[in-house]
């Protein structure tokens, strides 16, 4: 079955057919737009929460509608409707079309359907799983967490799944259809010892069906949440000052995502906002540093078969051996730079126009064993997990809290640390990254990226690295 046939078979139950597509595109191009696009979306999401051993929240959210985008030069017209009748979709198309003012542009006479990868096949569709099969997962996580450590006094568990589909049809006649599952399991813990109270959390997520919730994952998320919480009883704030910081493999990739990745999204560079706007083809880091934004990893939270403009997800090398090679492009920025889109056009829903956004952003492994990186530091900080970060996108200035980590003394991990602020500049930290480990790791957490009021699921990752100097806002 072709993607058009597959897409119409799915959305046909809501009244979408080929004549509606033709009519809406004609209306969208009626005032001379350069490009028009219809983005249909249907999504069903379930969430159940457990607190104090009892269900404290449960909801079902259904989203259905179409967004119509018309481009004219550098201008964008956008409108959406939740009613998929021919009249309402054409009204939305006419609204988006007002960005242009001229004779009508031709609408496609036929639609072109291309192949699509299958990066997140589902074994057990959420549609066939009722609440009675989900509740035991929450109960098991709750029991495992309490059994893990006697100091645990409170556990909250969150189960979430979503499934749905998107259909993109544009004025070039290109059609893309995709089914997009997502599963997530979240655990928060409070523990008490000798009058002290500590809290922490952990979560796991991925593009899978109900088969995502394996016994191994259920145990891991419960035990890690507890272990991260009780860790904090023995931890203190790190000493203050500028010092080497070793970023642990995996979740420390959030620093790469926030402080560096956003600056490589093409819209910030097209507008001259990013510090990287004049750096294409130039060296911005050491020879061992290669940074990738990747939509191709099987079942990753940030994986996409096609982006929200219908462009196939791909692996985009941003920095190659220290040289900036590419930005992350949607159709608008790709046209501006005279390159092909990289499959980074993403949106939160049909109510939003697409923007250049990250998918799975990570640093490739280097050549140094991670234990040698720690041994190389006389006095510094090992940052393991992060929370509560803020970033100025253009310049890359950031402040992040290290939630858990260790002090490094004479090449050894010694005193546990927690809630330690680090302050710096992303591009400068990239320049100061002088050792890159062999232990590359993708973090499986439920990371969500915000930009211009839109949130999309992403993945992060990196190997252990050493940054020669970051300001640590600890205590003296």
PAROPA-489477 format. One record per residue (C-alpha): residue in one letter; x, y, z. Coordinates in Angstrom, 2 decimals, decimal comma. Example, Ala and Ser with C-alpha at 12.3 -4.5 7.8 and 13.67 -1.06 7.14 Angstrom:
// PAROPA-489477
@res->a | east->12,30 | north->-4,50 | up->7,80
@res->s | east->13,67 | north->-1,06 | up->7,14
// end
This chain:
// PAROPA-489477
@res->x | east->0,00 | north->0,00 | up->0,00
@res->x | east->1,43 | north->3,42 | up->-0,96
@res->x | east->1,81 | north->6,18 | up->1,65
@res->x | east->-1,03 | north->8,13 | up->0,01
@res->x | east->-3,31 | north->5,10 | up->0,12
@res->x | east->-2,16 | north->4,31 | up->3,66
@res->x | east->-2,68 | north->7,91 | up->4,75
@res->x | east->-6,11 | north->8,17 | up->3,15
@res->x | east->-7,10 | north->4,82 | up->4,64
@res->x | east->-6,20 | north->6,19 | up->8,07
@res->x | east->-7,62 | north->9,72 | up->7,74
@res->x | east->-10,48 | north->8,66 | up->5,48
@res->x | east->-12,51 | north->7,76 | up->8,56
@res->x | east->-12,42 | north->11,48 | up->9,39
@res->x | east->-13,60 | north->12,53 | up->5,93
@res->x | east->-10,25 | north->13,15 | up->4,24
@res->x | east->-10,02 | north->12,09 | up->0,60
@res->x | east->-8,07 | north->13,05 | up->-2,49
@res->x | east->-10,66 | north->15,59 | up->-3,66
@res->x | east->-10,35 | north->17,42 | up->-0,32
@res->x | east->-6,56 | north->17,52 | up->-0,69
@res->x | east->-6,82 | north->18,94 | up->-4,21
@res->x | east->-9,42 | north->21,54 | up->-3,22
@res->x | east->-7,48 | north->22,71 | up->-0,16
@res->x | east->-4,19 | north->23,07 | up->-2,04
@res->x | east->-5,91 | north->25,02 | up->-4,80
@res->x | east->-7,37 | north->27,39 | up->-2,21
@res->x | east->-4,01 | north->27,72 | up->-0,45
@res->x | east->-2,31 | north->28,71 | up->-3,73
@res->x | east->-5,14 | north->30,94 | up->-4,96
@res->x | east->-3,24 | north->34,16 | up->-4,14
@res->x | east->0,09 | north->33,14 | up->-5,63
@res->x | east->1,94 | north->31,47 | up->-2,77
@res->x | east->5,30 | north->29,90 | up->-3,56
@res->x | east->4,57 | north->26,74 | up->-1,57
@res->x | east->1,63 | north->25,26 | up->0,32
@res->x | east->1,35 | north->22,35 | up->2,71
@res->x | east->-1,38 | north->20,42 | up->4,52
@res->x | east->-0,42 | north->18,74 | up->7,78
@res->x | east->-3,07 | north->16,34 | up->9,11
@res->x | east->-2,60 | north->14,90 | up->12,59
@res->x | east->-4,47 | north->12,48 | up->14,83
@res->x | east->-3,13 | north->11,53 | up->18,23
@res->x | east->-4,49 | north->9,58 | up->21,19
@res->x | east->-2,61 | north->9,88 | up->24,49
@res->x | east->-3,20 | north->8,12 | up->27,81
@res->x | east->-1,69 | north->8,98 | up->31,19
@res->x | east->-2,13 | north->7,34 | up->34,56
@res->x | east->-0,48 | north->8,45 | up->37,82
@res->x | east->0,02 | north->6,65 | up->41,12
@res->x | east->0,79 | north->8,40 | up->44,42
@res->x | east->0,70 | north->6,98 | up->47,94
@res->x | east->-0,27 | north->3,66 | up->46,40
@res->x | east->-3,44 | north->5,01 | up->44,80
@res->x | east->-4,34 | north->6,40 | up->41,39
@res->x | east->-4,32 | north->10,21 | up->41,62
@res->x | east->-4,76 | north->11,09 | up->37,94
@res->x | east->-5,89 | north->9,46 | up->34,73
@res->x | east->-6,80 | north->11,05 | up->31,44
@res->x | east->-7,29 | north->10,44 | up->27,76
@res->x | east->-6,41 | north->13,20 | up->25,29
@res->x | east->-7,44 | north->13,09 | up->21,63
@res->x | east->-6,07 | north->15,58 | up->19,11
@res->x | east->-7,33 | north->15,81 | up->15,53
@res->x | east->-6,97 | north->18,51 | up->12,92
@res->x | east->-5,03 | north->20,00 | up->10,01
@res->x | east->-2,60 | north->22,89 | up->9,77
@res->x | east->-2,26 | north->24,74 | up->6,46
@res->x | east->0,95 | north->26,63 | up->5,69
@res->x | east->1,60 | north->28,95 | up->2,76
@res->x | east->5,01 | north->30,45 | up->2,02
@res->x | east->5,60 | north->33,60 | up->-0,03
@res->x | east->9,19 | north->34,77 | up->-0,09
@res->x | east->10,25 | north->35,07 | up->3,55
@res->x | east->6,66 | north->35,31 | up->4,78
@res->x | east->4,60 | north->32,49 | up->6,30
@res->x | east->0,82 | north->32,24 | up->6,44
@res->x | east->-0,58 | north->29,65 | up->8,84
@res->x | east->-4,04 | north->28,52 | up->9,90
@res->x | east->-5,56 | north->25,36 | up->11,33
@res->x | east->-8,89 | north->23,72 | up->11,95
@res->x | east->-10,08 | north->20,85 | up->14,11
@res->x | east->-12,98 | north->20,15 | up->11,76
@res->x | east->-11,91 | north->18,09 | up->8,74
@res->x | east->-14,78 | north->18,95 | up->6,41
@res->x | east->-14,01 | north->20,26 | up->2,95
@res->x | east->-15,46 | north->23,69 | up->3,78
@res->x | east->-13,47 | north->24,17 | up->6,99
@res->x | east->-10,18 | north->22,93 | up->5,57
@res->x | east->-10,59 | north->25,21 | up->2,56
@res->x | east->-11,39 | north->28,13 | up->4,88
@res->x | east->-8,14 | north->27,50 | up->6,76
@res->x | east->-6,29 | north->27,31 | up->3,44
@res->x | east->-7,79 | north->30,65 | up->2,35
@res->x | east->-6,70 | north->32,23 | up->5,64
@res->x | east->-3,13 | north->30,99 | up->5,25
@res->x | east->-3,11 | north->32,20 | up->1,63
@res->x | east->-3,48 | north->35,90 | up->2,57
@res->x | east->0,28 | north->36,05 | up->3,06
@res->x | east->0,43 | north->36,29 | up->-0,75
@res->x | east->-1,25 | north->38,74 | up->-3,14
@res->x | east->-1,10 | north->37,83 | up->-6,79
@res->x | east->-2,34 | north->35,44 | up->-9,46
@res->x | east->-2,96 | north->31,84 | up->-8,44
@res->x | east->-0,12 | north->29,34 | up->-8,45
@res->x | east->-0,79 | north->25,91 | up->-9,95
@res->x | east->-1,82 | north->23,11 | up->-7,61
@res->x | east->-0,44 | north->19,59 | up->-8,19
@res->x | east->-2,36 | north->17,43 | up->-10,65
@res->x | east->-1,04 | north->14,21 | up->-9,14
@res->x | east->0,68 | north->13,16 | up->-5,96
@res->x | east->4,14 | north->11,65 | up->-5,66
@res->x | east->4,64 | north->8,99 | up->-3,02
@res->x | east->8,11 | north->8,02 | up->-1,87
@res->x | east->9,34 | north->5,21 | up->0,31
@res->x | east->9,53 | north->5,53 | up->4,08
@res->x | east->11,91 | north->3,87 | up->6,55
@res->x | east->10,49 | north->1,91 | up->9,47
@res->x | east->12,53 | north->2,93 | up->12,51
@res->x | east->9,99 | north->2,19 | up->15,22
@res->x | east->7,87 | north->-0,86 | up->14,33
@res->x | east->5,25 | north->-1,68 | up->16,96
@res->x | east->4,68 | north->-5,20 | up->18,23
@res->x | east->1,75 | north->-4,43 | up->20,54
@res->x | east->-0,41 | north->-1,46 | up->19,58
@res->x | east->-1,63 | north->0,71 | up->22,47
@res->x | east->-5,10 | north->0,73 | up->20,94
@res->x | east->-5,55 | north->-2,89 | up->21,99
@res->x | east->-4,34 | north->-2,43 | up->25,58
@res->x | east->-6,89 | north->-1,48 | up->28,24
@res->x | east->-6,27 | north->0,15 | up->31,62
@res->x | east->-6,40 | north->-3,19 | up->33,42
@res->x | east->-3,10 | north->-4,16 | up->31,75
@res->x | east->-1,43 | north->-0,85 | up->32,58
@res->x | east->-2,19 | north->-0,64 | up->36,29
@res->x | east->0,05 | north->-3,57 | up->37,30
@res->x | east->3,04 | north->-1,69 | up->35,87
@res->x | east->2,47 | north->1,23 | up->38,22
@res->x | east->1,91 | north->-1,07 | up->41,19
@res->x | east->5,09 | north->-3,00 | up->40,45
@res->x | east->7,21 | north->0,15 | up->40,16
@res->x | east->5,76 | north->1,40 | up->43,44
@res->x | east->6,57 | north->-1,87 | up->45,24
@res->x | east->10,10 | north->-2,07 | up->43,79
@res->x | east->10,88 | north->1,48 | up->44,86
@res->x | east->9,76 | north->0,97 | up->48,46
@res->x | east->11,63 | north->-2,34 | up->48,64
@res->x | east->14,85 | north->-0,79 | up->47,33
@res->x | east->15,66 | north->1,25 | up->50,45
@res->x | east->14,01 | north->1,54 | up->53,87
@res->x | east->14,38 | north->5,34 | up->53,85
@res->x | east->11,91 | north->5,76 | up->50,96
@res->x | east->8,80 | north->7,51 | up->52,29
@res->x | east->6,93 | north->8,53 | up->49,16
@res->x | east->6,79 | north->7,29 | up->45,57
@res->x | east->5,00 | north->8,77 | up->42,59
@res->x | east->4,72 | north->6,83 | up->39,35
@res->x | east->3,61 | north->8,10 | up->35,96
@res->x | east->2,66 | north->5,92 | up->32,99
@res->x | east->2,13 | north->7,56 | up->29,59
@res->x | east->1,58 | north->6,29 | up->26,07
@res->x | east->0,53 | north->7,92 | up->22,82
@res->x | east->-0,16 | north->6,78 | up->19,31
@res->x | east->-1,30 | north->8,53 | up->16,21
@res->x | east->-0,50 | north->9,50 | up->12,68
@res->x | east->0,47 | north->12,42 | up->10,51
@res->x | east->-0,15 | north->12,99 | up->6,79
@res->x | east->1,71 | north->15,74 | up->4,93
@res->x | east->0,68 | north->16,72 | up->1,40
@res->x | east->2,32 | north->19,71 | up->-0,29
@res->x | east->2,09 | north->21,77 | up->-3,45
@res->x | east->4,95 | north->19,89 | up->-5,12
@res->x | east->2,71 | north->16,80 | up->-4,99
@res->x | east->4,85 | north->15,13 | up->-2,32
@res->x | east->3,01 | north->12,91 | up->0,18
@res->x | east->4,33 | north->11,58 | up->3,50
@res->x | east->2,49 | north->9,47 | up->6,08
@res->x | east->3,77 | north->8,15 | up->9,38
@res->x | east->2,52 | north->6,37 | up->12,50
@res->x | east->4,31 | north->7,65 | up->15,61
@res->x | east->4,14 | north->5,74 | up->18,93
@res->x | east->5,63 | north->6,90 | up->22,22
@res->x | east->5,92 | north->5,28 | up->25,65
@res->x | east->7,16 | north->6,80 | up->28,90
@res->x | east->7,55 | north->5,69 | up->32,52
@res->x | east->8,42 | north->8,21 | up->35,27
@res->x | east->9,26 | north->7,67 | up->38,94
@res->x | east->9,75 | north->10,28 | up->41,67
@res->x | east->11,03 | north->9,44 | up->45,16
@res->x | east->11,20 | north->11,10 | up->48,55
@res->x | east->13,43 | north->9,56 | up->51,21
@res->x | east->13,95 | north->10,51 | up->54,86
@res->x | east->16,89 | north->9,84 | up->57,20
@res->x | east->17,56 | north->11,36 | up->60,62
@res->x | east->15,23 | north->14,27 | up->60,01
@res->x | east->16,64 | north->15,02 | up->56,54
@res->x | east->14,59 | north->14,68 | up->53,40
@res->x | east->15,87 | north->14,20 | up->49,85
@res->x | east->14,05 | north->13,80 | up->46,53
@res->x | east->14,97 | north->12,80 | up->43,01
@res->x | east->13,45 | north->11,11 | up->39,99
@res->x | east->14,15 | north->9,05 | up->36,88
@res->x | east->12,29 | north->8,25 | up->33,68
@res->x | east->12,62 | north->6,20 | up->30,52
@res->x | east->10,98 | north->6,74 | up->27,13
@res->x | east->11,06 | north->5,48 | up->23,57
@res->x | east->9,13 | north->5,07 | up->20,33
@res->x | east->7,64 | north->1,63 | up->20,97
@res->x | east->4,29 | north->0,06 | up->21,63
@res->x | east->3,18 | north->-1,57 | up->24,88
@res->x | east->6,12 | north->-3,96 | up->24,56
@res->x | east->8,30 | north->-1,06 | up->25,81
@res->x | east->7,32 | north->-1,85 | up->29,40
@res->x | east->9,59 | north->-4,84 | up->29,97
@res->x | east->10,44 | north->-6,22 | up->33,43
@res->x | east->14,01 | north->-4,98 | up->32,93
@res->x | east->12,92 | north->-1,39 | up->32,23
@res->x | east->10,39 | north->-1,41 | up->35,06
@res->x | east->13,07 | north->-2,51 | up->37,52
@res->x | east->15,66 | north->-0,10 | up->36,16
@res->x | east->13,52 | north->3,02 | up->36,39
@res->x | east->12,38 | north->2,18 | up->39,93
@res->x | east->15,82 | north->1,28 | up->41,26
@res->x | east->17,61 | north->4,19 | up->39,58
@res->x | east->15,10 | north->6,68 | up->40,98
@res->x | east->15,70 | north->5,38 | up->44,52
@res->x | east->19,48 | north->5,16 | up->44,10
@res->x | east->19,65 | north->8,75 | up->42,83
@res->x | east->17,60 | north->9,88 | up->45,81
@res->x | east->19,53 | north->8,16 | up->48,61
@res->x | east->22,81 | north->9,23 | up->46,95
@res->x | east->21,99 | north->12,77 | up->48,01
@res->x | east->22,16 | north->11,98 | up->51,75
@res->x | east->25,95 | north->11,66 | up->51,57
@res->x | east->26,44 | north->14,48 | up->49,06
@res->x | east->27,32 | north->18,15 | up->49,57
@res->x | east->27,74 | north->21,15 | up->47,31
@res->x | east->31,05 | north->21,30 | up->45,42
@res->x | east->33,66 | north->23,97 | up->46,18
@res->x | east->33,39 | north->27,16 | up->44,13
@res->x | east->35,79 | north->28,38 | up->41,47
@res->x | east->36,89 | north->27,79 | up->37,89
@res->x | east->38,06 | north->24,23 | up->37,46
@res->x | east->38,05 | north->21,25 | up->35,06
@res->x | east->34,67 | north->19,56 | up->34,75
@res->x | east->34,28 | north->15,98 | up->33,51
@res->x | east->30,87 | north->15,38 | up->31,94
@res->x | east->29,64 | north->11,81 | up->32,32
@res->x | east->28,54 | north->9,76 | up->29,32
@res->x | east->24,82 | north->9,87 | up->28,53
@res->x | east->22,61 | north->12,41 | up->30,25
@res->x | east->25,30 | north->15,11 | up->30,39
@res->x | east->24,40 | north->15,47 | up->26,71
@res->x | east->21,70 | north->17,90 | up->27,89
@res->x | east->24,46 | north->20,50 | up->28,16
@res->x | east->25,44 | north->19,80 | up->24,55
@res->x | east->21,79 | north->20,02 | up->23,46
@res->x | east->20,97 | north->23,28 | up->25,22
@res->x | east->24,19 | north->25,28 | up->25,17
@res->x | east->25,43 | north->24,26 | up->21,70
@res->x | east->22,76 | north->22,40 | up->19,73
@res->x | east->20,19 | north->25,21 | up->19,60
@res->x | east->22,82 | north->27,52 | up->18,15
@res->x | east->23,15 | north->25,15 | up->15,20
@res->x | east->19,46 | north->25,31 | up->14,27
@res->x | east->19,36 | north->27,12 | up->10,96
@res->x | east->16,68 | north->29,71 | up->11,72
@res->x | east->18,86 | north->31,28 | up->14,42
@res->x | east->21,73 | north->31,44 | up->11,95
@res->x | east->19,60 | north->32,71 | up->9,05
@res->x | east->18,50 | north->35,58 | up->11,30
@res->x | east->22,06 | north->36,25 | up->12,54
@res->x | east->21,12 | north->35,46 | up->16,15
@res->x | east->23,45 | north->32,51 | up->16,72
@res->x | east->27,14 | north->32,81 | up->17,48
@res->x | east->27,62 | north->30,19 | up->14,73
@res->x | east->25,98 | north->32,27 | up->11,97
@res->x | east->29,36 | north->33,07 | up->10,34
@res->x | east->31,17 | north->29,85 | up->11,26
@res->x | east->30,22 | north->27,37 | up->8,48
@res->x | east->33,36 | north->25,64 | up->7,26
@res->x | east->35,38 | north->27,02 | up->10,15
@res->x | east->37,01 | north->25,29 | up->13,10
@res->x | east->34,99 | north->25,64 | up->16,31
@res->x | east->36,39 | north->22,73 | up->18,34
@res->x | east->39,26 | north->20,26 | up->18,64
@res->x | east->40,02 | north->17,53 | up->16,11
@res->x | east->38,39 | north->14,76 | up->18,17
@res->x | east->35,01 | north->16,44 | up->18,33
@res->x | east->32,26 | north->15,33 | up->15,95
@res->x | east->28,65 | north->16,29 | up->16,74
@res->x | east->25,66 | north->14,69 | up->15,05
@res->x | east->21,92 | north->15,31 | up->15,00
@res->x | east->20,29 | north->12,02 | up->14,12
@res->x | east->16,73 | north->10,97 | up->13,34
@res->x | east->17,60 | north->7,40 | up->12,35
@res->x | east->18,21 | north->5,56 | up->15,66
@res->x | east->15,73 | north->2,69 | up->16,02
@res->x | east->13,06 | north->3,28 | up->18,70
@res->x | east->14,82 | north->6,38 | up->20,12
@res->x | east->12,57 | north->9,08 | up->21,55
@res->x | east->14,06 | north->11,52 | up->19,04
@res->x | east->13,79 | north->9,17 | up->16,05
@res->x | east->11,62 | north->10,14 | up->13,07
@res->x | east->10,82 | north->8,33 | up->9,84
@res->x | east->9,86 | north->11,65 | up->8,25
@res->x | east->9,82 | north->15,12 | up->9,77
@res->x | east->6,73 | north->17,31 | up->10,01
@res->x | east->7,34 | north->18,72 | up->6,54
@res->x | east->7,41 | north->15,24 | up->5,02
@res->x | east->11,21 | north->15,14 | up->4,62
@res->x | east->12,83 | north->11,83 | up->5,51
@res->x | east->14,66 | north->11,84 | up->8,84
@res->x | east->18,39 | north->11,47 | up->8,41
@res->x | east->21,74 | north->11,61 | up->10,16
@res->x | east->23,18 | north->15,12 | up->9,90
@res->x | east->26,83 | north->15,76 | up->10,80
@res->x | east->26,95 | north->19,23 | up->12,32
@res->x | east->30,58 | north->19,31 | up->13,44
@res->x | east->33,18 | north->17,04 | up->11,83
@res->x | east->36,57 | north->16,77 | up->13,51
@res->x | east->36,10 | north->20,22 | up->14,98
@res->x | east->34,82 | north->21,96 | up->11,80
@res->x | east->31,23 | north->23,23 | up->11,52
@res->x | east->29,81 | north->21,45 | up->8,46
@res->x | east->26,05 | north->21,99 | up->8,55
@res->x | east->23,13 | north->23,55 | up->10,35
@res->x | east->19,83 | north->21,79 | up->11,06
@res->x | east->17,46 | north->22,84 | up->8,26
@res->x | east->13,75 | north->22,98 | up->7,58
@res->x | east->12,47 | north->23,87 | up->4,11
@res->x | east->12,64 | north->27,64 | up->4,68
@res->x | east->16,25 | north->27,72 | up->5,87
@res->x | east->17,34 | north->25,15 | up->3,28
@res->x | east->16,01 | north->27,40 | up->0,51
@res->x | east->17,77 | north->30,41 | up->2,05
@res->x | east->21,14 | north->28,59 | up->2,15
@res->x | east->20,67 | north->26,78 | up->-1,17
@res->x | east->20,90 | north->23,30 | up->0,35
@res->x | east->18,58 | north->20,35 | up->0,85
@res->x | east->16,44 | north->20,12 | up->4,02
@res->x | east->18,00 | north->17,88 | up->6,66
@res->x | east->14,71 | north->16,52 | up->8,04
@res->x | east->14,69 | north->18,87 | up->11,05
@res->x | east->11,35 | north->20,59 | up->10,37
@res->x | east->9,35 | north->19,73 | up->13,50
@res->x | east->6,22 | north->21,01 | up->15,22
@res->x | east->4,35 | north->20,31 | up->18,43
@res->x | east->1,03 | north->19,71 | up->16,69
@res->x | east->-1,11 | north->20,69 | up->13,71
@res->x | east->-1,75 | north->24,00 | up->15,50
@res->x | east->1,89 | north->25,03 | up->15,02
@res->x | east->4,09 | north->25,77 | up->12,01
@res->x | east->7,29 | north->23,72 | up->11,74
@res->x | east->10,66 | north->25,06 | up->12,91
@res->x | east->14,23 | north->23,73 | up->12,68
@res->x | east->14,46 | north->21,47 | up->15,73
@res->x | east->16,81 | north->18,84 | up->17,08
@res->x | east->16,04 | north->15,11 | up->17,07
@res->x | east->18,80 | north->13,06 | up->18,76
@res->x | east->21,85 | north->15,25 | up->19,27
@res->x | east->25,08 | north->13,73 | up->20,48
@res->x | east->28,87 | north->13,84 | up->20,39
@res->x | east->30,64 | north->10,89 | up->18,79
@res->x | east->33,11 | north->8,83 | up->20,87
@res->x | east->36,79 | north->9,72 | up->20,96
@res->x | east->39,94 | north->7,78 | up->21,75
@res->x | east->40,52 | north->8,24 | up->25,50
@res->x | east->39,38 | north->5,62 | up->28,05
@res->x | east->36,96 | north->7,32 | up->30,48
@res->x | east->38,99 | north->6,28 | up->33,52
@res->x | east->42,02 | north->8,08 | up->32,06
@res->x | east->39,96 | north->11,26 | up->31,70
@res->x | east->39,18 | north->11,20 | up->35,43
@res->x | east->42,83 | north->10,42 | up->36,24
@res->x | east->43,92 | north->13,49 | up->34,26
@res->x | east->42,19 | north->15,90 | up->36,67
@res->x | east->44,07 | north->17,08 | up->39,76
@res->x | east->41,08 | north->18,94 | up->41,26
@res->x | east->37,70 | north->19,28 | up->39,59
@res->x | east->34,12 | north->18,05 | up->39,32
@res->x | east->32,55 | north->14,96 | up->37,76
@res->x | east->29,01 | north->15,88 | up->36,57
@res->x | east->26,72 | north->12,87 | up->36,35
@res->x | east->23,10 | north->14,15 | up->36,16
@res->x | east->21,66 | north->17,61 | up->35,57
@res->x | east->18,52 | north->19,59 | up->36,36
@res->x | east->17,14 | north->23,14 | up->36,13
@res->x | east->19,18 | north->24,67 | up->33,30
@res->x | east->18,83 | north->28,03 | up->31,56
@res->x | east->20,43 | north->29,03 | up->28,25
@res->x | east->20,67 | north->32,18 | up->26,15
@res->x | east->20,25 | north->30,60 | up->22,69
@res->x | east->22,14 | north->33,16 | up->20,62
@res->x | east->25,33 | north->33,49 | up->22,64
@res->x | east->25,13 | north->30,07 | up->24,31
@res->x | east->25,59 | north->31,42 | up->27,85
@res->x | east->24,22 | north->28,88 | up->30,32
@res->x | east->23,70 | north->28,01 | up->33,95
@res->x | east->22,95 | north->24,42 | up->34,96
@res->x | east->22,60 | north->22,55 | up->38,23
@res->x | east->24,55 | north->19,34 | up->38,62
@res->x | east->22,01 | north->17,22 | up->40,49
@res->x | east->24,47 | north->14,42 | up->41,26
@res->x | east->28,20 | north->13,97 | up->40,76
@res->x | east->31,54 | north->13,71 | up->42,51
@res->x | east->34,51 | north->15,81 | up->43,44
@res->x | east->37,68 | north->14,75 | up->41,61
@res->x | east->40,86 | north->14,87 | up->43,72
@res->x | east->44,23 | north->13,66 | up->42,49
@res->x | east->42,62 | north->11,75 | up->39,63
@res->x | east->40,02 | north->9,92 | up->41,76
@res->x | east->36,31 | north->10,30 | up->42,35
@res->x | east->36,00 | north->11,16 | up->46,05
@res->x | east->33,23 | north->13,14 | up->47,79
@res->x | east->29,68 | north->12,91 | up->46,35
@res->x | east->28,20 | north->16,29 | up->45,34
@res->x | east->24,68 | north->17,49 | up->44,60
@res->x | east->22,79 | north->20,63 | up->43,57
@res->x | east->25,91 | north->22,37 | up->42,29
@res->x | east->25,61 | north->25,24 | up->39,84
@res->x | east->27,89 | north->25,54 | up->36,83
@res->x | east->28,06 | north->28,70 | up->34,73
@res->x | east->29,62 | north->29,08 | up->31,32
@res->x | east->29,31 | north->29,58 | up->27,60
@res->x | east->28,49 | north->26,67 | up->25,27
@res->x | east->30,74 | north->27,58 | up->22,33
@res->x | east->33,59 | north->28,34 | up->24,75
@res->x | east->33,08 | north->25,01 | up->26,52
@res->x | east->33,18 | north->23,28 | up->23,14
@res->x | east->36,54 | north->24,92 | up->22,46
@res->x | east->37,75 | north->23,86 | up->25,90
@res->x | east->36,68 | north->20,21 | up->25,48
@res->x | east->40,10 | north->18,62 | up->25,23
@res->x | east->39,56 | north->14,94 | up->26,03
@res->x | east->36,81 | north->12,76 | up->24,51
@res->x | east->36,08 | north->9,29 | up->25,86
@res->x | east->35,47 | north->5,97 | up->24,15
@res->x | east->32,30 | north->5,24 | up->26,16
@res->x | east->29,57 | north->6,76 | up->23,99
@res->x | east->26,07 | north->6,45 | up->25,46
@res->x | east->22,59 | north->7,57 | up->24,38
@res->x | east->20,43 | north->8,51 | up->27,34
@res->x | east->17,00 | north->6,82 | up->27,29
@res->x | east->15,23 | north->9,48 | up->29,34
@res->x | east->12,02 | north->11,22 | up->28,31
@res->x | east->13,68 | north->14,44 | up->27,17
@res->x | east->11,49 | north->17,22 | up->25,77
@res->x | east->12,80 | north->20,31 | up->24,00
@res->x | east->11,05 | north->23,67 | up->24,09
@res->x | east->11,33 | north->26,44 | up->21,51
@res->x | east->9,02 | north->29,32 | up->20,58
@res->x | east->6,29 | north->27,88 | up->22,80
@res->x | east->6,44 | north->24,43 | up->21,17
@res->x | east->7,65 | north->21,19 | up->22,78
@res->x | east->8,90 | north->18,12 | up->20,89
@res->x | east->10,44 | north->14,82 | up->22,05
@res->x | east->14,21 | north->14,49 | up->21,67
@res->x | east->17,12 | north->12,25 | up->22,63
@res->x | east->20,56 | north->13,20 | up->23,88
@res->x | east->23,89 | north->11,48 | up->24,32
@res->x | east->27,65 | north->11,79 | up->24,53
@res->x | east->30,78 | north->10,03 | up->25,75
@res->x | east->32,69 | north->11,10 | up->28,85
@res->x | east->34,50 | north->14,36 | up->28,09
@res->x | east->36,76 | north->16,79 | up->29,92
@res->x | east->36,16 | north->20,52 | up->29,70
@res->x | east->39,37 | north->22,19 | up->30,86
@res->x | east->37,62 | north->24,98 | up->32,77
@res->x | east->34,03 | north->25,85 | up->33,80
@res->x | east->32,94 | north->28,16 | up->36,61
@res->x | east->31,50 | north->26,12 | up->39,47
@res->x | east->29,20 | north->28,14 | up->41,71
@res->x | east->29,60 | north->26,01 | up->44,79
@res->x | east->30,74 | north->27,03 | up->48,30
@res->x | east->34,08 | north->28,36 | up->49,53
// end
